[in-house]
Amino acid sequence: MAPKRGLCPTIPSVSGPSPGTLVHHGPKYGIWTNVHPVLLFTLYPIVYKTSENQGIPMVKKTIVVVGSGNAAISAGIAALEAGAKVLMLEKAGPDLAGGNTKYTAGAMRFAYETPEELLPLLSNPKDPRIPNTDFGHYTQEKFKADLLCFNDDETLTPEQHALVSESCDAVRWLAGHGVTYDPIYNRQSFEKDGRYVFWGGLTLAAKNEGVGLFEMELAAFQRLGGQIRYRAGVTGLLTRGDRVTGVQVADESISADAVVLACGGFEAGKALREERIGPDWSVAKVRGTPHNTGDGLLMAEALGAMRYGRSGGCHATPVDLHMKDFGNLDLPPGERKNYRKICYFLGVMLNAEGKRFVDEGFDFRNYTYARFGRAVLEQPGHFAWQVFDAKVLDLLYGEYHFEDAHYVEADSLEELVPKLAGADTSSAAATLQEFNAAVDDCTPFDPTTRDGKSTHGLEPDKTNWAQKLDTPPFRAYPVTCGITFTYGGLKVDERGAVLKATGAPIAGLFGCGELVGGVFFGGYPGGSGLTSGTVFGRRAGRGASG
Ligand SMILES: Cc1cc2nc3c(=O)[nH]c(=O)nc-3n(C[C@H](O)[C@H](O)[C@H](O)COP(=O)(O)OP(=O)(O)OC[C@H]3O[C@@H](n4cnc5c(N)ncnc54)[C@H](O)[C@@H]3O)c2cc1C
């Protein structure tokens, strides 16, 4: 929808309060009659006296935050901490409020030097597994190196430096607001010599995953006095001169001192996907909310905001071919991630021509899963089959054992291949035979490390975790591409202010979360999206209220 622009009324002027009292100034302008009654109470300025200001009238800033995911709530909490009044406007109803955040596993990547730093963050520090766990460490240098792997030879951007250097502090800051975390034993550790060994630098997730994170954050936001309105999709930005002075929600104008856009990327906007990522992307499934249709980007761009980052870049993973077009809204949010299918590193992937098309064992799946959705989309027919044998069935993540997972099974590869609907069966049979013949039998299989157990002479080779497919039953799962979120977005400064192409900030406009560009390019180390939302959300909340 084309963003609306227009003039908004001046926020009513205020007079000084009597000492020590709160004074609410009612609306003076006709436009306020359009404002929701809750807002009449909420948004007009409050004048108050503190011991610091010695009786000099202070006006609380009013901040509107657009969206209610992790980035939005982080911005809201930061703005409340800074003394502002905050209203969050959410397009969805209460069920889908929280956006993609509520679809997540709640995993948050952050740098830490020692395992002891994790203990104060845990929901249950007395978990009996903890003394038997090797959490390792994940330094800022390692986090930077992980990001660099996806930068296609470009150096780290200022946004990436900020993500890394503020990551630990952001997670601790949320903990200070009552967010607790659990070690991700089931997906990020393997048992080795009787100990739980974590791998890949991603160690903790919010208690009760994305839904838990949203609920803990929202509770903190509301405890601090923040307000949220549902079914209040922002359709335009109000401006006076060069300044953003509020937002439009359908035919209602809402004034604010600053607006924080935290309303996601454009992954759910089919037309924008086709325009900015490529024509084939119209067929991608959307793993999360249907509401992230790029509204914030379009509204900001209409005011001259600079497009920044990799416009055609996105996080996309292999997902069940038969999942619905959006994250399954009929499931409890905690189960919605089960359509993802990212254990390809334990087997092989075949396309419609019966050929392999990626090195399934290129790296830990944390570093490949966000790219392999695109690889699947680029195959003929936009689908693939993931093939496993019984040796790894116990290692497959829960999503493969999910009640709604689609797969075919057989007691031999010969019987399995004809069941691979849509694939060239004779070519698939040949590919599997060649794969088995190319596996290095001498190197032991070890999923806790890049084990170097490789094939030799294939194009492409599988360079880690290559085991022969030789133990029945054999299983194959049909997958397609599921887009998770988009990488291209807006350029913001250190305060989170949205910048124009000239480098000048758009007064009164801030941004955070998925719609900030320059954070991810060719790929994504798993668990960085939520951390990015909190890092840039905190900056934007503080910036907007400063
Ligand atoms: C299935 C899945 C699993 C994931 N797992 C992880 C994980 O474990 N760890 C991780 O770090 N990341 C994960 N991600 C990525 C993560 O979800 C995002 O990086 C993060 O949630 C983005 O936060 P956000 O606040 O920017 O956007 P969102 O959480 O999507 O919030 C945006 C909000 O804006 C609202 N909105 C949109 N338009 C408007 C409008 N016009 N007016 C008002 N409101 C509007 C939307 O309804 C939504 O509520 C996952 C994503 C998906 C889909």
PDBQT file of the ligand as one rigid body, heavy atoms in Angstrom, charges set to zero:
ROOT
HETATM    1  C1  LIG A 601      10.558 -19.771  11.798  1.00  0.00    +0.000 C 
HETATM    2  C2  LIG A 601      11.610 -18.766  12.217  1.00  0.00    +0.000 A 
HETATM    3  C3  LIG A 601      12.575 -19.129  13.145  1.00  0.00    +0.000 A 
HETATM    4  C4  LIG A 601      13.558 -18.201  13.525  1.00  0.00    +0.000 A 
HETATM    5  N1  LIG A 601      14.453 -18.556  14.514  1.00  0.00    +0.000 NA
HETATM    6  C5  LIG A 601      15.326 -17.620  14.961  1.00  0.00    +0.000 A 
HETATM    7  C6  LIG A 601      16.144 -17.882  16.106  1.00  0.00    +0.000 A 
HETATM    8  O1  LIG A 601      16.037 -18.912  16.784  1.00  0.00    +0.000 OA
HETATM    9  N2  LIG A 601      17.052 -16.935  16.471  1.00  0.00    +0.000 N 
HETATM   10  C7  LIG A 601      17.157 -15.736  15.808  1.00  0.00    +0.000 A 
HETATM   11  O2  LIG A 601      18.002 -14.918  16.176  1.00  0.00    +0.000 OA
HETATM   12  N3  LIG A 601      16.333 -15.433  14.783  1.00  0.00    +0.000 NA
HETATM   13  C8  LIG A 601      15.430 -16.334  14.347  1.00  0.00    +0.000 A 
HETATM   14  N4  LIG A 601      14.580 -16.013  13.331  1.00  0.00    +0.000 N 
HETATM   15  C9  LIG A 601      14.680 -14.647  12.758  1.00  0.00    +0.000 C 
HETATM   16  C10 LIG A 601      13.950 -13.692  13.686  1.00  0.00    +0.000 C 
HETATM   17  O3  LIG A 601      12.597 -14.043  13.703  1.00  0.00    +0.000 OA
HETATM   18  C11 LIG A 601      14.046 -12.261  13.241  1.00  0.00    +0.000 C 
HETATM   19  O4  LIG A 601      15.381 -11.906  13.044  1.00  0.00    +0.000 OA
HETATM   20  C12 LIG A 601      13.457 -11.347  14.319  1.00  0.00    +0.000 C 
HETATM   21  O5  LIG A 601      12.282 -11.857  14.852  1.00  0.00    +0.000 OA
HETATM   22  C13 LIG A 601      13.160 -10.017  13.734  1.00  0.00    +0.000 C 
HETATM   23  O6  LIG A 601      12.587  -9.225  14.737  1.00  0.00    +0.000 OA
HETATM   24  P1  LIG A 601      11.820  -7.939  14.363  1.00  0.00    +0.000 P 
HETATM   25  O7  LIG A 601      11.308  -7.387  15.647  1.00  0.00    +0.000 OA
HETATM   26  O8  LIG A 601      12.612  -7.083  13.466  1.00  0.00    +0.000 OA
HETATM   27  O9  LIG A 601      10.587  -8.459  13.448  1.00  0.00    +0.000 OA
HETATM   28  P2  LIG A 601       9.288  -9.264  13.875  1.00  0.00    +0.000 P 
HETATM   29  O10 LIG A 601       9.528 -10.067  15.084  1.00  0.00    +0.000 OA
HETATM   30  O11 LIG A 601       8.810  -9.993  12.669  1.00  0.00    +0.000 OA
HETATM   31  O12 LIG A 601       8.254  -8.128  14.244  1.00  0.00    +0.000 OA
HETATM   32  C14 LIG A 601       7.752  -7.256  13.253  1.00  0.00    +0.000 C 
HETATM   33  C15 LIG A 601       6.337  -6.895  13.676  1.00  0.00    +0.000 C 
HETATM   34  O13 LIG A 601       5.887  -5.778  12.906  1.00  0.00    +0.000 OA
HETATM   35  C16 LIG A 601       4.509  -5.960  12.639  1.00  0.00    +0.000 C 
HETATM   36  N5  LIG A 601       4.161  -5.109  11.502  1.00  0.00    +0.000 N 
HETATM   37  C17 LIG A 601       4.455  -5.270  10.191  1.00  0.00    +0.000 A 
HETATM   38  N6  LIG A 601       3.979  -4.232   9.485  1.00  0.00    +0.000 NA
HETATM   39  C18 LIG A 601       3.371  -3.404  10.364  1.00  0.00    +0.000 A 
HETATM   40  C19 LIG A 601       2.692  -2.170  10.244  1.00  0.00    +0.000 A 
HETATM   41  N7  LIG A 601       2.523  -1.585   9.058  1.00  0.00    +0.000 N 
HETATM   42  N8  LIG A 601       2.179  -1.597  11.363  1.00  0.00    +0.000 NA
HETATM   43  C20 LIG A 601       2.322  -2.170  12.567  1.00  0.00    +0.000 A 
HETATM   44  N9  LIG A 601       2.951  -3.360  12.749  1.00  0.00    +0.000 NA
HETATM   45  C21 LIG A 601       3.488  -3.954  11.658  1.00  0.00    +0.000 A 
HETATM   46  C22 LIG A 601       4.383  -7.446  12.370  1.00  0.00    +0.000 C 
HETATM   47  O14 LIG A 601       3.053  -7.899  12.524  1.00  0.00    +0.000 OA
HETATM   48  C23 LIG A 601       5.321  -8.006  13.441  1.00  0.00    +0.000 C 
HETATM   49  O15 LIG A 601       4.638  -8.247  14.642  1.00  0.00    +0.000 OA
HETATM   50  C24 LIG A 601      13.576 -16.908  12.950  1.00  0.00    +0.000 A 
HETATM   51  C25 LIG A 601      12.579 -16.535  12.038  1.00  0.00    +0.000 A 
HETATM   52  C26 LIG A 601      11.596 -17.453  11.685  1.00  0.00    +0.000 A 
HETATM   53  C27 LIG A 601      10.524 -17.019  10.712  1.00  0.00    +0.000 C 
ENDROOT
TORSDOF 0
